[in-house]
Amino acid sequence: MIYLTRQESRDIDRKAIEQFGISGLVLMENAGRGAVDTLQRLEIVKQEIPIAIVCGKGNNGGDGFVIARHLKIRGLNPTVFLLANPNELTGDAGTNYHILRYCNIPIREWTSSISGSISGSISGLEQFGVLIDAMLGTGAVGVPREPFTEAIRSVNTIRNKSGAKIIAIDIPSGLDADTGLPNDPTVWADYTLTFYAPKIGFTKPEAAKYLGTVLVHDIGLDFEQIGTGNS
């Protein structure tokens, strides 16, 4: 089994873009579409189940935007909760958000816990049977800050109250990819859909209860081509 550090994950993306000529948009598209393929294959998402995708402003959020689009294409019912001002979205994530706005998918903004927008949305989240965590990716280090702190706690609260399934994209938000140590707070996932390979932190016993079942996807390259990773 191959495991990746945070830096190795970044290096793979860089090599894919600079050496192989696969754009970041293609990698993001492959990640999001592959995630939906798996969610449907395992029957985690179904037409009658409303789905919330909670997105940050980085590439992890960009993966979430792609996931929302492909869920909608397949006749499912996603709603996006955005933890940023749309004007803050740049790069590939910004491009996918721009596309998402034309897809007739509800988008709710959680931009400030001070305004009460996050707290007020907890009851709204209770209507969703699946919550997809696309808030913080493997590059995140340290204790999550607002609005992520309150959003993570809200997701965990809904999981405990309603039994909604929690799906983490690449890594549960709040979990450190290298050490496997959870921060306060960290998403408690039922499934973690991670890309390329499991992260080195996933091997730590402290991480297990936050990861749930780990599922791995390639997003266009394999390790024989890339030559990266620890076994």
Beta strands, then each sheet from edge to edge (+ up, - down):
strand 1: 50-55
strand 2: 77-82
strand 3: 107-109
strand 4: 130-134
strand 5: 165-169
strand 6: 191-195
strand 7: 213-217
sheet 1: 3+ 2+ 1+ 4+ 5+ 6+ 7+
end
